[in-house]
Amino acid sequence: MDKKSDAWYVHAALYLVIAILTIILVKVAIVDPRDYVAAEKYYKTESRLRMDNIKEAEILWARKNKNFTDNVDSLIYFVKNDPFVDSVTTTFDSLIMKIANPFHPLNSGEFTPDSLKLSPKTYSLYILQIDTSLVVDTVVNRRGKITRIDTTITLGSRYFLEDPDGYGTIGSLDNDALKNTASWE
């Protein structure tokens, strides 16, 4: 019995299918994860730089106003238009022999105040909160009768900043020791 071999084009088609599947496998297994890791690294560093800039803006706000704010729009307006911020960012530091600008340049370019509002990955608002403390003091006369109750509300002695994408936090609402401390430091 004479066995007839397959035609050459059948083998060529099979080799072509194998080559295409190999290319797809390499792309899915090697190239795509590398791109994903590079993008995640970019988003992480960019978001942390923006959070550091928010921290610096909060510190400047507290130096001028004696408390912190939880309004990012007010913070952006403050950084853009306040002469105090302008004087701090343009002051020459003779110790390090350069301008003492507290704001860090971003991976995507120079620092702009509008970059303080949104996270780079999902364009979500950063979560910014301030503490509120309530102190109640009761004033009693000599006979033991309550004459008045004094209530003091303190806003903004501490702040908490959180990235909506999970790349870290800065500050604490409960602990003064963590006032300006980032979770990645």
PLY file of the C-alpha trace (Angstrom):
ply
format ascii 1.0
element vertex 185
property float x
property float y
property float z
element edge 184
property int vertex1
property int vertex2
end_header
0.00 0.00 0.00
1.35 3.30 -1.03
0.96 6.08 1.54
0.50 9.52 0.13
2.16 12.37 2.09
0.39 15.60 2.99
0.73 18.55 0.72
3.38 21.14 1.54
0.84 23.93 2.08
-0.79 22.00 4.94
2.57 21.89 6.75
3.20 25.56 5.97
-0.22 26.52 7.37
0.44 24.51 10.54
3.84 26.17 11.01
2.22 29.57 10.49
-0.45 28.83 13.11
2.25 27.66 15.56
4.29 30.84 14.95
1.24 33.07 15.48
0.29 31.28 18.71
3.90 31.56 19.94
3.89 35.31 19.29
0.57 35.71 21.12
1.88 33.67 24.06
5.06 35.79 24.32
3.00 38.99 24.21
0.56 37.82 26.88
3.16 36.20 29.15
6.09 38.63 28.87
5.34 41.95 27.16
1.96 42.86 28.70
3.00 42.24 32.33
6.14 44.35 31.80
4.02 47.23 30.48
1.60 46.83 33.39
4.42 46.90 35.95
5.97 49.98 34.30
2.62 51.78 34.31
1.99 50.89 37.97
5.46 52.14 38.91
4.80 55.43 37.11
1.40 55.91 38.76
2.82 55.10 42.18
5.73 57.56 41.98
3.61 60.26 40.34
0.88 59.95 42.95
3.35 60.03 45.81
5.01 63.15 44.39
1.62 64.83 44.17
0.82 63.79 47.74
4.16 65.21 48.90
3.23 68.49 47.20
-0.15 68.48 48.96
1.71 67.94 52.23
3.99 70.90 51.51
0.96 73.05 50.62
-0.72 72.01 53.88
2.41 72.94 55.84
2.49 76.38 54.18
-1.24 76.81 54.84
-0.71 75.94 58.52
2.25 78.34 58.81
0.05 81.17 57.59
-3.38 80.26 59.02
-2.37 78.31 62.17
-4.45 75.26 61.14
-4.82 72.81 58.26
-7.57 72.71 55.64
-9.56 69.88 54.11
-10.58 71.82 51.01
-8.30 70.98 48.09
-9.72 73.79 45.96
-8.83 76.35 48.64
-5.38 74.83 48.87
-4.88 75.11 45.10
-6.08 78.73 45.14
-3.74 79.43 48.06
-0.72 77.98 46.23
-1.56 79.83 43.03
-2.39 83.28 44.38
-1.09 83.87 47.88
1.95 86.17 48.18
3.16 84.16 51.20
3.57 81.03 49.04
5.24 83.09 46.32
7.73 84.51 48.81
8.54 81.04 50.19
8.99 79.44 46.77
11.26 82.19 45.47
13.47 82.62 48.54
17.14 81.82 47.98
18.58 79.39 50.54
22.24 80.24 51.11
22.89 76.94 52.87
22.06 74.75 49.86
22.81 77.56 47.37
19.55 77.33 45.43
15.91 78.39 45.55
14.13 76.85 48.54
11.02 75.72 46.66
9.26 73.10 48.82
7.30 71.67 45.86
8.73 68.69 43.98
8.69 68.49 40.17
6.44 65.69 38.91
7.40 62.81 36.64
5.08 64.27 34.03
6.83 67.65 34.14
7.02 70.73 36.30
4.84 71.20 39.35
1.52 72.91 38.72
-0.95 73.66 41.51
-3.80 72.07 39.54
-2.02 68.70 39.82
-2.86 68.62 43.54
-6.48 67.77 42.92
-6.57 64.42 41.09
-4.68 61.15 41.28
-2.89 60.29 38.02
-4.24 56.75 37.59
-8.01 57.07 37.94
-8.35 60.88 38.06
-10.15 60.55 41.39
-9.99 63.22 44.07
-7.47 62.74 46.84
-9.12 62.10 50.20
-8.19 64.97 52.52
-9.58 65.21 56.04
-8.88 67.35 59.09
-9.55 66.58 62.72
-12.18 68.23 64.81
-11.76 68.32 68.56
-14.48 69.39 70.95
-13.57 70.48 74.47
-16.40 71.01 76.92
-15.67 72.86 80.14
-18.26 73.23 82.87
-17.99 76.29 85.13
-19.37 75.74 88.63
-19.81 78.46 91.28
-18.97 78.05 95.01
-22.34 76.60 95.85
-21.97 73.82 93.26
-24.39 75.33 90.80
-23.46 75.20 87.11
-23.14 78.75 85.84
-22.18 78.03 82.24
-20.73 75.45 79.92
-17.88 76.55 77.69
-17.42 74.66 74.45
-14.30 75.03 72.35
-14.14 73.52 68.87
-10.71 73.21 67.30
-10.52 72.50 63.58
-7.48 71.44 61.65
-4.75 70.73 64.13
-4.04 67.48 62.22
-4.81 66.24 58.71
-5.02 62.93 56.87
-4.38 62.53 53.14
-5.12 59.27 51.33
-4.61 58.23 47.74
-7.83 56.84 46.23
-5.80 54.27 44.27
-4.11 52.87 47.37
-0.58 54.21 46.91
-0.24 55.52 50.45
-1.30 58.00 53.10
0.16 61.06 54.80
-0.62 62.23 58.31
-2.99 61.01 60.98
-6.14 62.33 62.59
-5.32 60.66 65.91
-1.58 60.94 66.45
0.50 64.15 66.53
3.69 62.15 65.98
2.42 61.18 62.49
1.31 64.70 61.55
3.36 65.03 58.34
4.58 61.45 58.00
4.01 59.50 54.80
3.23 55.79 54.95
6.05 54.98 52.50
8.79 56.75 54.49
0 1
1 2
2 3
3 4
4 5
5 6
6 7
7 8
8 9
9 10
10 11
11 12
12 13
13 14
14 15
15 16
16 17
17 18
18 19
19 20
20 21
21 22
22 23
23 24
24 25
25 26
26 27
27 28
28 29
29 30
30 31
31 32
32 33
33 34
34 35
35 36
36 37
37 38
38 39
39 40
40 41
41 42
42 43
43 44
44 45
45 46
46 47
47 48
48 49
49 50
50 51
51 52
52 53
53 54
54 55
55 56
56 57
57 58
58 59
59 60
60 61
61 62
62 63
63 64
64 65
65 66
66 67
67 68
68 69
69 70
70 71
71 72
72 73
73 74
74 75
75 76
76 77
77 78
78 79
79 80
80 81
81 82
82 83
83 84
84 85
85 86
86 87
87 88
88 89
89 90
90 91
91 92
92 93
93 94
94 95
95 96
96 97
97 98
98 99
99 100
100 101
101 102
102 103
103 104
104 105
105 106
106 107
107 108
108 109
109 110
110 111
111 112
112 113
113 114
114 115
115 116
116 117
117 118
118 119
119 120
120 121
121 122
122 123
123 124
124 125
125 126
126 127
127 128
128 129
129 130
130 131
131 132
132 133
133 134
134 135
135 136
136 137
137 138
138 139
139 140
140 141
141 142
142 143
143 144
144 145
145 146
146 147
147 148
148 149
149 150
150 151
151 152
152 153
153 154
154 155
155 156
156 157
157 158
158 159
159 160
160 161
161 162
162 163
163 164
164 165
165 166
166 167
167 168
168 169
169 170
170 171
171 172
172 173
173 174
174 175
175 176
176 177
177 178
178 179
179 180
180 181
181 182
182 183
183 184
